[in-house]
Every structure is written in C-alpha cells, then in structure tokens.
Amino acid sequence: MRRRDFLRLTALTPLAALSLRSHAVSVSTGAATGQLPDGRLHRLELKAHSFMLDGKPLQIRSGEMHPARIPAEYWLHRIRMAKAMGLNTISIYLMWNHLEREPGEFDLHTGNRDFVRFIRLCQREGMWVYLRPGPYICGEWDYGGLPPYLLRKPDIRVRSRDDPDYMAAVRRYIDTIAPLIHPLMAYNGGPVLMLQVENEYASFGHDRDYLKQLQALWETHGIRGPFTISDGLGQLQQQHTYLPGTVLGLDGDTGFATAQTIAGDAPVWVGEGYPGWLTHWGDRDFQRGDFAATLRGLLQQGRSFNLYVVHGGSNFGFSAGANAKGDYSHFEPVITSYDYGAPINERGEATSEYHVFRALLAAHATQPLPDVPATPPVIRFAAITPVAHASLWDNLPAPKAVKNPQANELLFAQDHGLVLYRRNIPAAAAALMLDGVRDYATVFRDGHYVDYVSRVQHAKLRAGNRVDLPAIVDGDASQLDILVDSFGHVGYGQAMADRKGIVGSIHLNGDELEDWDVHSLPLDDGYIRQLKPVVAAPSRPGIFFKAILRLDRLGDSYIDLSGWAKGYLWVNGQLLGRYWNLGPQQRLYCPASWFRHGDNELLIFDLHQTVAAPIHGATTLHV
C-alpha cells in the first residue's frame, strides 16, 4: 500500500470512536493537565496501562507541529494556539536533514533550526513536549528526514543496523543532539515527557534489534526515556516490531484491547490521530478530515492522544517529500503546503474544526482555556507581471562527461534541483525512450521544446516515457537536451533508494545512447546568486523571471501562480517551494517575515513558460 493508505483505511472514525468504549481504561478525565513543566524535576511513569506524572494520572492531550515547517517568528503564536485549543502537550518531529545537510556540518541555530529554543518556548507556555527526533520520521518530509547525502553511497542500506555507513551517520547525529536534549527531559526539569525511538518502522522492516540499538544510543547519553514507538496496529502484528517496555502509539487505529496484548503493562495511546490528511500534486482538492466524534470518544474515556497535525505549516524550499510503492512506481510527490486540513491552518488561523475541538476539550478541562490568540495580519497585493531576468541556457556550468546516465547523488553529490543531459544525435526523425526519469524531464532538439516525460502517473498527464523527435531539415546532426527536474525523495515504505536525475537508460530508435555531457543545476543559493541576466528576451523555455513588489505594509500573503506552469518561486532569496498547474495548489504561502518594507524581489523559474503571466497576493490558500 502507498503512504499511510493502511493507516487511513483504519483511521479513527465516528463508528470507531463509539466502538472503542468497550475497551475503556480506568483513567480519570479530571486528571488531564497534571503538573505543569515548571522547571522542577518531574517523573513520567508507565504503570498499569496508564501514564502517571509524579504519581498522579495524566491524560496526554497532544497536538503535533514541526519547528522546521514554521518560521521561527511564529513559533510562540502556534504554541499558544495549541494551548488555547485545550491541549497540554506539543509533539515535535526533528528533521535530521534540516540540521545536517552535509556530513558532519550541523546547523542548530539559524532560521527555524533552533529546536532547543522551540522546546523552551513550549515550557514557558506551560506545555509538555513529546519529542520525535528520528533518525527517521517520515512526516511527508524529504527522504523521511534522513539526509540525502546517504544516497551518495551506492550500496547504502538505511534503517539497518547492518550498514556501517548508515549507523556511523546515525551515531554522529545522536551524539550531536542528545547532549542538547538531555537537560530538556522532564526528570531534569525540562518539558520533554518521552522520546520516540523510530517512526512506523513496521512499514519498512522487522529487525527489532535495530530499534534496541537506537534506544541504546540515547541511553548512552543519559537519556533514560520513557521511550515510545508509533505504528499501525496491523503492521505491528505482522512484523512483530514492538519494542518491549516502550509506550505503544497507534497510528490511525483504535484497537486498544488488541494493542494492549502486545504492549503488556505499558500504556497504549493514539500516537497519530488524523484531523486532516496529506495532499499530493494532482489530487482533486486539498484533503480534509472529520475527527470530532473520535475526539469526543477519546476524551470521554480519558485516552491519551496526539493529533497529527494540530498545525502543519509549509514545506518550504526543497523539503516536501514523496510517496511511492515499494518498486518505486505510483510516485506521488507532496505539495508545498502542509496545511493538512489541520485545525490551525497553514498561516496560523483557527479553522471551524479548531473551534469544534476547542469546545470538546474545554468541556473536559479543569480550568478555563486561554483566549484564542489573534491571527497574524494578512495582505493582498495587486497583480504585477514579472519580466525575463535570466536564461538557464546561458547559465550552464561546465559539464561532466559520462558514458551512461547516473543518479545526481552519485554523479554530483547533488540532492535536489535540475540536471541537464546533452549530446548530438542524427537529424532524422526518431523515437526517444527515457527510462528511469526522476522525476520530470523536458526534451529539446536544437533548442526547440519537443515534449515532456513525467514520473507522476496522473490522468491529466500524458502517459508513457516515449518522445517522438521530429526531423531536422538542415544539417546531418542535431543537439539533444534532456532537462530533468526533481521532486522530494520518497520517505515511506520500501522505496528508500529514490535517487534523482536519470537512473535508467536512454534509447533512440531502440539503440542505447551513450557518451553524454551532463550539467549540474542544483538551484541552490550559490547558483541563484551567480545568474547572468539576459540581454534580449529569450524564447526558449527555462527562464528565470523577476518582479519587484513594493510594499508599505507587511503581512502574510499567498502568492497566486495560477497563470504559470511548473517551477519554483523565491521571495527575497528565500525559496518558498514548488508550484505546478497540475494542482490542487496554485498559491504559495509567504510569511510576513520574508517580506520587507519597500522593494521585494520575486524570482520565478518556470520549466515551460516563455511569456510571463501576472501574479498577485491573496489571503487564502484556496483559489
């Protein structure tokens, strides 16, 4: 099954919420908040199927949000929104690849990477923390949080204790962040109640000793738990990957009685309950959920739960992940927005579901809930039309000569962006077959666009990997260009070697083509900064367009790109992410902090557009 298909099939529904009452546990609903994370030493114990905080029952009412998906300027606002909804805990993924982009080069402070500060803000607001640091997290994030540099090793086996390169990288990661986490644990006066060992491992493997080894790495640094795992109940039953003594989180399931037979005396809770859902490029609309009846049932029983997610945020930059079957087919990239249909929407606004959930939570609270914080200001701006700024074809770096195509990670140590394959071919008409395109290729003959090949299988897209090349009248040969764009790396299930570029072969009229010049185009900050502007307006697709937006008032905005085809958008050098007219997303969220008073530079790279379309600022994600 594809990403979370199993989980969604068994997801919490009103019927499930009613049926689980027969499995109720003896927990007082009045003990929902317990003590606050006040800097004193606190002890979370796992006893008789329940959580005990300093000897008193605790119902964990958690909502998930990810610092890496939220501008740091809005961290406090989002935490306060969750608290005002009636939650007492914030669940956090740490994305390893957001903290260590290159081997041994950690950034734990810039932008929204200072997770210690985020956790301390939770504590300051009287919120407990459920920490999920990986090494693997999934989360629809690029490569499930694993650093794509691992894919530069041809035979890497991730999530395996038997691969020395992978485990060395894991140790380096844990050795770096564990000393920062240790003082944040509740028994050391911090707000972190418990720590997840790995995420949804039963969807990938069955080596329980791998999980034991990860737990031991944390314990080496003095982190003694409690530890948790989280997975689908059916997958756990099949793979037998429950880690003894850990809290068992059920993802999209309410089979508490069955799960308790697996966990013994350890607590079973809803590790991920889904008030919304993820959206892929090509979905008919943004996904939503219906969680109210389930939440009502959980509250009536005093069951602990974690809403995945209470606030999603955005997949800024190249961070959006993808899903696929185990044989890498049925590729489904995730959109740039991680709104997720969550009760707190992408820009921090309370939705109608938020108010429904808040009323339910308030009815089971021991004291009045805080007032709902005001939503940050939002701005519109009038339509502006960008102009051609630079041509990709005038900004090609020196090529590398290769006999056969290779993955970008192996050829250039390149994790994201574009790559160009170029060679001469005969001028006659021909059938070009592109195998192993990851993930979207545009084909040119003598500078003229011919067609595209997409790995994304969708009814709106042309099917197949064949491109028919027309004959060239003048000359005996022509230049073939294959420009390959990538989405995020698959981050769920068995397809965990999802390298980018061209990973198969290229044939012309049945004959394999060899001897290519290959250009690395990572679209990173260094590449963007050195773009040489155009002298005359280019006519070949692959153009960077620029607009200057003058603002005298700042606020969040959604930049409408519904008149464009497929590409990327930067605002003042910050990559908002990908856009694609395949939909359903046509607008990209830009936080107020990325704008500035006066002139703002908007840079668009489009794979197909040769004539600029107007863009404008809107107040909502939905068109």
N, C-alpha and C positions, 0 to 999 in steps of 0.2 A: 504493500500500500504506500501511497505517497504521504508526504509530511503531514502528520497528525490526522490522517484520514481515519485511522483506527480510533484515535482519541476522540475525534468529533463524532464518529458513529456511536460511541458510548458516552458522549458528553452529557453533562448534567442537564436534565430536562425537568419540566414540572412533574411529569409522571415519576421520574427517578427520585425527585425530591420527596414525593409522598411515600414512595416505597421504602426509602431508607429509614423511615421512622421506626420500623421494627428492629433496627439494629442500633437503636439509640444507646449512648453510653451515659454513665452517671457523672455528669459534669454540670455544675450549677451555672445557669446562664447569667447569674448575677456576678460571677467572678470573671467578667470579660476583660477588665482593664488590668487588674492586679496593680503591683507597684510600678512606678514609672522609672525609666532609665535616668536616675538622678546622680550618677557618678559614684554611688555606693556599690559595694560588691553584691551581686545578685546571683542566685543559683537556679538554673532551669533543670529540673529533674524529670526523668521519664519513668512514671510509675503507674501501674495498673491501667494501662491503656490511655493514660492522660498526661497532660503537661502540668507540672507543679512548679510554680515560681515561688521560691523562698517558703516552700511548704504549703502554699495555697493553690487551688486550681486556677489555671489560666486558659482562657479561650483566645487563641491567636486569631485575630481578625486582620489579615494582611492584604495589602494591595501591592502589586509589582509595578515598578518603574525603573528605568535604566539611566543612570547619570550620563552615559555615553550618547544617549539619544535626546538629551535635553541641554540647551545652552546653560552654562553654569549660572548665568544671571537669573535663571528661572527655577533653580533647584529649590530654593526656600518656598517659593509660591506653590510649586507642585506638591511638596511635602505637606504644606498647610492645607491644600485642597483635599488630600487624602485624609488628613486628621479631621477636617470639618465634615467629611462624609461619614465618619464614625469608626474609622479603622484605628488600630493601636500598633500596627507593625507595617514597615515598608520592606518589601522583598526586592533584592538587588542582584542583577547579573553583573559580574565584571567580565568585560570582553578582553581576553588576553591580547588579541592582535591590535586592540586600541591602545594598549600600554607598551607593547614591544613590537614595533613594526619590522625591525631588523634584528638579527641575533645579537643579544646582549645589549641592545640600545633601548633602554627603558625611558619612557616619559610618563611620569606620575603626577605632573603638576600643571601643564599647560592646558588651556581650553577647558574641556569638561572631563579631564582625566584624574583630577584630584579626588579619588573616591573616599579617601580618609576625611576630607572636608565634608563631603556629602553625608557620610555616616555621622559625623559630629553634628551636622545640622539636624539630622533626624533626632539625635539625642537631645539637642537643645529644645526641640519642639515636643519632647515627651513621647517620642515614638521608638518602639523597638525595631530591630533590624533582623531580617532573615537573609543571610549572605550566601550567594551562589557564585563562587569565584571561578568555576571551571575546574580544570583546564578547558573542558568542552562545555558549551552552554546551549547550543542550537540557537533558539531565540530569533530565527529568521535573519540572523546576522551573517555577514560574510564568513564562510567556512566554519560556521557554528562557533565563532570566537577563536578558533585555532589560527595561529599566524600562517598565512600562505607561504611564507618562506620555507616552511617544512616541505612544500611540494617541489622545491629545488633539488631535493634528494630523489633520484629516480625510483628507488625501491622503498620509500618511506611507508611505514605501516602505523598510522595514527591510532590513538586509543588502544595501544597494545603495549603491555609490559615487556614484550619480547623484542621490541625495536629499540636498540640502544640510542639512536639519534633522537627519536621522539622522547624517550624517557629523560635523556640529558636536558632537552629543552624544557620539559615539564619541571624537572628539578630546579633549573635556573629560574623559571617563573615563580614557583612556590617559594624558593629561597629568597626571592626579591620581595614578594608581597606579604609573606607570612609574618615577618617581624613588624609590619605595619598593622596587620590585623590583630595580632596577639593582644595589644593593650585595648582593643576595641571590644573584646569579648565581655559578656555580662559579668563573669566571675572576676574580671579585672577592672570593673567599674564602667565598662562601655555598654553600648546598646545592643550588641550582636548576641542574639539568643542562641542561634545554631547555625551550622555551616554545612552546605551541601557538598558531597564528595565528588559526584559527577552527575550528569543530567541525561535521563532517558537512555541509559546505556543498554537496556534490554532491546531497544530498537536497532542496536548495532551488533552487540556481541554477547557472549555468555561466560566470559572469564571473570569470575568473582574475585580471583586473586589480584586482578588488575585494580579493582576497587579497593581491596585491602591495602595494596601498595600505595595508592594515592592517600588513603586515610593515614597511613604510617608517615608519609612525608609531612603532613600537617602536624602530627603528634611530635615529630622530631623537633618542631619549633615551639613546642609547649602548648599547642592548641589542642585541647582535650575534648572538644565538642560541646554539647551534643552534635552528632553528625546526622545527616539526612541523605536519602536518595529520593528520586521522584520519577515515576514512570507510569505507563498504562498497566492496569492490572492483568489483562490478558497476556501482555508481553512478558511481564514478570513471571507469570505462571509457566509460560513456555520456556523461558531462558534460565530460570532459577538464579536470578542475579540479585536477589535481596541480600543486602549486607547486614549480617546479624548485629543486633544491638542499635541499629540506626532507626531514626524516625522514618516511617514509610509514607511518602506523599503520593497520592493517587492523582494522575493527570486525566481530567475529563471522565472520572468514574466515581461511583458512589457505592461500590461493593464493599462496604466496610467490614461486614462479617467475614467474607471470604479473605479479604486482605489481612484481617486480624489473625487468621490462622497461619499466615506467612510471617507476620511481624512478632508473634508471641505477645509479650507484655509491653512491647514498645508502642507508642502512640501511632495511630493511623489518622491522617488528615487529608484534606483536599489540597494537594501540593500545587495544582493548577486547576482552577475553575474558570471557565471561559465566558465572560460577559460579552465578548465580541469575537472577532476572528481575523486572521491574516488575509490580505488581498494580494493576488498575483497580477502581473501585467496580462491583459486580455480577459480578466473576469468581467462579467456583465455590469457589475456595480461594486461599490465598496461593501465589504462583508460586515454583517452585524450579528447580534446575538439576542437571546431572551433568557435572562438569568434570574429574574425577580423571584419566581416561585421556588427555585432551587435555593437561593439565598435565604428566603423565608424559612425553608425547612432546616437548613443548617443552623440558623440562629435559634430556632425552637429547640433543637437538640443540644445546643452548646458545642457543636462540632467546630473545630478549628479549620480555617480555610485560608487560601491565598488566591486572590483574584488575579488572573493573568489575562490582561493587564488592567490596572486601575487607570494608568496613563501610559500611552505608548511612545509619544514623541515622534522623531523623524530619523530616517536612515540617511543622514547627511553624507556627502562625499561618495565614496565607493562602498559604503558599509552594508548596503542591502544584500541579503543572501539569496539563495535559490533552493528549490527542491527538485528532486528527480527520482525515478525508480532506481533500483539497485544496479541496473545495466546502463545507467546514465540517460535513458530515454525519458520521454514525457517531462522535459525540462520546463520548470515553472519559476521564473525569476520573480522576486518580491518587489513591489512598487517602492518608490522613495518614501512615501508617507507610511508611518507606523501608527496611524490613528487607531486602527484595530477595532473600531466601533466601541472604544472604551468609554466609561462614564465620564472621564476627563478627556476632552478631545485633544487633538494634536497641539493646539496653541494654548491649552490650559483652561478652556471654558467648560463649565459644568453643563452636561447634556441632560435631556429629560430623564435618562436612566440614572444619572447621578442623584437626582432629587428623589427618585423612587427608592434607590438603595439607601439613601440617607435617612429617609423616613423609617425604613425597616430597621436599620442599625440604631436609630435613635430610640425606637420602641424597646430595645434590649440593652440600652446604655444605663449606667448607674448615675450619670450626671448629664446635664445639658451639653449638647455638642457646640463647638465653637461656631461662630458665624462663618459663612462661606466667603473666602477672600474674593475681592473684586478681580474680574478678568483683566489682564493687561490690555492696554489700548491697541486698537487695530486701525489701519489706514487703508484707504483706496488711493490709487493714483491713476491719472488719465492715461490713455493709450499713447505709447511712444513707439516709433519704428526704428529699430537698430539699422546700422549700416555695415557693409562688409569691412572687416578690420584686417584679417589675415587669411591666407590660404594654407591649409595643411600641406599642400603640394609644394609650396615654397619654403616649407619649414621641416624638410625631411633630414634627419641626422644621417651620418654615414651608415651605409648598410653593412650587414654581416652576410658573408656568402655561406650558404648551406646546401648540401646535396638534397636533403629531404626536409619537409616541414617538421618542426619540433614545437613543443609547448613553450609558451612565453616564459614560464617559470624556469625551464631548463635552458632555454636559449639566451635569455637576457636577465634572468633573476627579476623578471617583471611580473608584478602581481595583478595589475589592473590596467585599464586603458586599451589602446589600439596597437595593432601591428600590421605592417604592410608587406605583402609578398609581391615581388616584381621579377619578370623575365620576359624575353621575347618569344613569340610563337609565330607559326606561319600565318599568312594573311587570309587564308581560305576560311570559309565558314566552318564552324566546329562546335562539338558538344563538349562542354566543360563540366566535369563532375567533381564536386568538392565533398570529400568525406572527412568527418571529424571537425567540422567548423564549430568553434566555441567562442562566441555564441551567435554572431550576426555578421555576415560579410556582404559588402558591396563590391561589384565587379565592374571594371573599366577596361575598355580597349582603346588604345591610343588616346586616352584622356576623356573618352566619352562613356558616360554611365550606361551599363547594359542591364543589370538586374541585381537581385539580392538573394542570399540564402540565409534562412533563419533556423536556428536550433529549436526555437519556441514553436511547438506544434499547436496551431490555433486555426479555427475555421476562417478567420479574417485574413490569414496569411497564405501566400502561395506555398503549396506543398512541394516537397522534393528538394534534392541537392544538385539538380542539373540546371545549368545556364547555357542557353544557345547563343553562341557568339556569331554575329553577322560577319560577312566577308569584308575585307578592306580592299578597296579598288586599287589604290595607288601603293606600289611597293610590294616586296616579297615577304615582308615580316611586319609584325606589329607588336606593341608593348602591352602586356597583360598585367593589370594591377588588381590585387585582391586585398581589400582593406577590411580587417577583422576587428570588430568591437566586442567587448566582453561585458557580461553581467557578473554578479557576485558568484562566488564558489558555492557549490552545493554544500549544505551544512546539516543534513539529516540523513539517517539510514546508512546504506552500504556504499553509496556513491561518494566516497570521501577522497578520491584522487581526481577531482574535477579540474584538471589543468586547462588553461585558456590558450586561445590562438587557433592554430590548426594542428590537431593531434592525429590526423589520418593522412591520407594521400590525395593527390590531385591528378586527375586524368584528363587527357584531351583526346577525343575520339577513341577512347579505350586504352591509350598508351599513357603510362605514368610519366608525369613531368618531374624532372629533377633540376638541380642547379639553380637556386633562387638567390636573389638579393633580398634581404629581409631588414626592414627598418623598425626600430623600437620607438613607439609613440605612447609613453605612459600617461600623458595628460596630467602629470604631477606639477607641483608648483614651479620646479625648475624649468620644465618645458614651457609652461604658460608664460613665464616671465621673459623668455627669450624670443617670443614670436616676432617675426619681421612683418611689419604692416604691408598691405598690398599697395601697389602703385595705381593699378587700374582695377575696376570691379571684376572679380573672377566670375567665370561662368561654369566652372566645374564643381560639382558637389564636394563638400569637405571644407566648408568655410566657417571661420570664426566671425561672428557678428558682434558689434559693440553698440551699446546705447548709454547715454549719460542721463541719469534720472536726478533731477534736482528736488530736494525735499526740505521744507521748512518746518516739518513736524514729523516726529518719528513714532513708529508703532509697528506691530506685527503686520505682515501682509502675505497674501498668496499671489504669486506672480503667474498670470494666466498665459500659458503657452499653447492654447488650443489651435492656433494657426500654424504651428510648427510640426515637424515630422518626428525626428528621433535624435536625441543628443544629450547635451549637458549644459547646465547653467551655473555660472559663477556670479556672485554679488560681492564687489569689493575684494576679490581674490578668494572668497570662501565658496567652495563647491557645494551648492545646495543638493545636487544629486542628478539623477537621470530623469528625462521625460521621454514620452513615446505616445504618438497619436493612437496607438492600439488601445489606450485607455485601461481602466476607467479614470486614472488620474491624469488631469490636464493642467493642474496648478501645483506649484511647489511653494512650500511654506518657507518664509524668510523671517526670522525673529528680528525684533526691533534693534537688538544689539549689533546686528550685522550691517544695518544701515548707518548712515552718518548725516548730519546736517550739511546741506549744500549739495555738491555733486557726488553722485554714486555711480560707479562703473558696473554695468551689467554686461557680461560676456557670454555669448551663446555659441556653442559648436553644434552644428547640425550635419548629419550624415547625408541628407537628401536635398535640403533647401538651397536654392540658388538665389531666390528673391526673399528678402526679409518680410516677415509678417508683423503686424503690430502686437505689442504686449501691453498688459495693464495690470494694476494691482487690485485684488479682490479681498473680501473679508472672510470668505469661507473656502474650505477645500473643495466642496461640491460645485460643479459647473451648473 
